[in-house]
Every structure is written in C-alpha cells, then in structure tokens.
Amino acid sequence: MNKVAVNNIVMNYHSIDNLTTAIEDITFNVQDGEFLSVVGPSGCGKSTLLNIIAGLLKPSNGEVYIDQELSTSFSPKIGYMFQKDQLFDWLSVLDNVLLGLKIQHKINDETKGKVTEMLKSYGLSDFISHYPNELSGGMRQKVALIRTLALNPEVLLLDEPFSALDYQTRLNISDEIFNIIKKEKKTVIMVTHDISEAISMSNRVIVLTKRPSHISKIFDITFSEQYNSPLKSRKAKEFKDYFNDIWKELNN
Amino acid sequence: MINEFEEHNKYLKNVRARKRKIVFVRILILIVFFALWELLGDLKIIDPFLTSTPSRMVKSLVKVYNEGTLFRHIFITCYETIIGFVLGTLLGTLIAVLLWWSDFLNKVLEPYLVVLNALPKVALAPIIIFWVGNGITAIIVIALLISVVVTIISVLNGFNEVDEDKIKLLKTFGAKKIQILTNLILPASIPTLVSALKINVGLSWVGVIMGEFLVAKEGLGFLIIFGGQISQLDMVMFSIIILSILAYLMYEGVAFLEKIIKYSYKN
C-alpha cells in the first residue's frame, strides 16, 4: 500500500528579478515500510522536495498524500530529521528528547517512560542527564533521532542526516540508525548526496536531474545475498554496478 | 615521569609568578601616580587649586562625610544607575520581542530605530525634564533612553541569529509562535541578553551623570557640577574617583553574573 504519494509536484521560487523553477513535475510513491533515497546534484531541490512532503513548504502545483489523505500542512504522522542534530544546548538529553512531546502537551509518565526506555535500549542510558556538548557527534545524531521517534511518527524524512559527521562516525552511526528505524518499522524518505549511503540503506533510489529537476531514473536495489546492515551490504557484488549506474545517471 | 611532573610544576610556578607580577605592577602604578600627584602638588610644581591633591581630596571627603550626606549621594546615584540599566534592558528586550514577532512592524520601524540610535539621547533631556518633572524620575528616564535603543538592536540581532532549522524543527512538532519564543528564542538568547546588560551598565552611568548635571540636588553628578560651580575642585576630583570605583564594581558585578549564567547555561 502507498504510504506516501507525491503527485505532479512543481515548485517555483519568486524573487524581484526572476522566477526560478526548482522542481518541475515530480511524481512517485512510497510503500509502507520502504526505505527510499533521493539523490541528485547539489542545488537540485532535494531539500525543497522534502520540505514540501513535510508540509513546511507549499508547492506551486501538485499534491502530497499520506495514507491516501491530502496533506496540506505539517502532519503528525511525519518526523523530520535535519543535517545537523539541532539539539538545544541548554536542555539535558532527556529534555531534548522530550521537546516535541512538551510542545504538544503530551508529557506524562507513560510517554516519559517510553522515551527513557528508548534512550536506554539505544545505548544512551549513561547520558540521559548529560548536556549535548558532552556528547560525540554520532551520539548527538542518535539523540536527535530519538527526539523525532518520541512523537511516534509513521514516516521519517531524513535530510542528509549524516553529512555533518566525519567519515568513520558516519558509517557506524548510519548503520545504527538504520537498525533503529527498521526495528521501529518506519517508512523513510532520505535525501542524500552520498551514492554509497543511498544504495546501502535503501530499497529504491530516485535520481533527480539538476534544476529544474525532475526524476531522471528510479533504481530498485536488490542484492542476491541478504545483508543485515548497510555496512555489510556494501560488500554485495551488485553494489559496484548500482554505484556506476547511478553515477552515470547523475552525470548525464 | 619525574621530569614531566617537575616540568608541570615549573610551568605552574611561571604562570603564578607572571600573574603576581602583573598585579604588583598595577598596584605600583596606582601608588606612584597618587604619590607623585601629592608630591608635585605640595611642592607647588602643579597648582593644587586646579589639580587638587590626594590629601586635599580626603579633607573634602571627610567634610562632606561629616555633613552626613556622602552615602546619600552615593546611594542615589547607584540607585538611579541600577534602575536605569535594568529597566533599559527589560524594556529593550520587550520591544525586541514585539519586533521579532511582527516582521512587518520590524521593517516599518527600521529607519526610525536607526535615527533614534544615531541621535544623542541627552539632547532629549530638556524635553524629558518638562514631561516627567525635575527630579530622579527624569534622570532615570534619560539613563533608560540611552540604553534602550542599543538593547533593542542588539537583542533583536541575537533573536535573528537563532538557527532557522531549529525554528523549523519546532514547527515540525506543531509549535505555535509563542512556544517558539519561550522554548527557543529566549533561552537561546540569554548570552546576548547578558552582554546587553553589560553594555547597558556603562551607558546607564553616562545617562545618570548627565541627568544629575542637569537636574539633581543630590548624587555624585550633582557633587561634581556643584564642586565646579563653587570652585571646589577637591570635591569634583573625589567624586570622580568614587564614581570610577563604583562603575568598576558594578561592571565586575555584572561580569560575575554573566559568568554564573554562562556556567549554568553550559552545564
């Protein structure tokens, strides 16, 4: 079943001097539980697309459906993760994670317990009362993910979630976060410029052209062997071929 | 291992010795300055009528003290200054919040703020005296006016420097504007607020002394202007020295407050 449907999205940016078409007719569907990546040259409007799906930006034309329902503003079914963790320095890890619940006046013993449980099961039990500047970049991104998961969204939108991390942390944390997302059974749309990351994590990869962007090609990613983590699936023999194909598609 | 230990000890010793040296020279300068002042004045190399001397200043100070008004003067000036910079900071922050809230209002008022910022606020003093009366209130209003515009501008800048993505994050939680203000903008701007407070202490002193020159019957500014009028430069000089000490102490007080806030803010 379609979890998210993106229909004929067009996005124009207006300024005094000119009109720029950032996105020119993009249509795709995302299945329930699917991990979809969007790659494209920088400045092609990947993040714009994500903002439109999130309901933070109104497209010039086209609609976004979530569970067959037309979405016009930010939906509680959606969780958004940023390039930088955007943790609040003045709040403890626990208070950071509870931020969304606090805004929605949903803090009670049950939700608090659930969130604490999540922090514990994902290896942050020692840091619950610490402050963000005492954590490493990878841990911070994990806290940011749990902050998003605390509101129990069904669809996660990830906007280059690992690009601010150093390479080693990036590989490790993307592995960890992938496993958390799979365990929580979320549907994911991830924007990235890292082809390897896209192939290793996703069921499908959408390649966008440069602006005005449209879909250049959609790749179904299937490996002949099953791997239980993105890091290991980089060893798959098809990996190199996907990489080359996507690379070629991007440079067309 | 032993070498490392000794090396570190030596390093610490050096740091401490240097610190002591700095404090020593600072005090030395002060002593030499006052001693030379006294000496040159006593030897009539400089004219003590124009320059006063430390001993004449002390005499004049004791005289005012015996009249029983010295602490009254100090208290009044401190009171006006503190009320001036606290009110200036609060009012400035409040207006900054309003301008942050309405971008339209912000854009509309921008040129007026620029003009008000460039205008020497003391020029408004005669008008203020007419409006609020010839007294402490007028002095406080002048002090407040001097700091309020700078506060609005710097605090608003601080508000606008908050990461756009953090605002977006709160919007993805469905936050209302008031929630963005209380959960993000204000706590993120606490360091800006404290540094505004620090600047305002200095500005408030300027406002209060200017105000006292114009209207006061009490206060250190009054002592300075009164001393000048009756050709008592001893009184002018000691008032200025008390003023320097008070301004220094108040600045250090706010700096200490800043340290505490920064500490609790980071931890």
Interface residues (C-beta under 8 A of the other chain):
Chain A: A54 L56 F74 P76 I78 G79 Y80 F82 Q83 K84 Q86 F88 D89 W90 L99 G100 K102 I103 Q104 Y131 N133 L151
Chain B: D163 D165 K166 K168 L169 L170 K171 T172 F173 G174 A175 Q179 N183 L184 P187 A188 I190 Y265 K266 N267
